[in-house]
Amino acid sequence: MEYIYAALLLHKARKEINDRNVKKVLEAAGVEADEGKIKALIAALKDVDIEKEIKEAAVAPVAASSGGSPSADKKEEKKDAEEEKKSEEQAAAGLGALFG
């Protein structure tokens, strides 16, 4: 995760996200930088609009109430929670592939 954090920090500081800058951030944080992971990160972020992704991630969908019984609402909430968990697991698996 520290590689992603380094990229996000560079983005927030309006610095170029490149091998050299990511390595500097990691080393400043006391992390021994892995060149392979840095290169994988840079390649994965090549065509990504980070600002757009941050905005989309920050907006949580709001489930509309069905107006049904409380038990039906609880079933819907449970289903939504399960779907969200699956989505998070898929995202984590995709990021895990970047960093071995």
Secondary structure, DSSP 8 states (H G I E B T S, - for coil): -HHHHHHHHHHHTT----HHHHHHHHHHTT----HHHHHHHHHHTTT--HHHHHHHHH--------SS-HHHHHHHHHHHHHHHHHHHHHHHHHHHHHH-
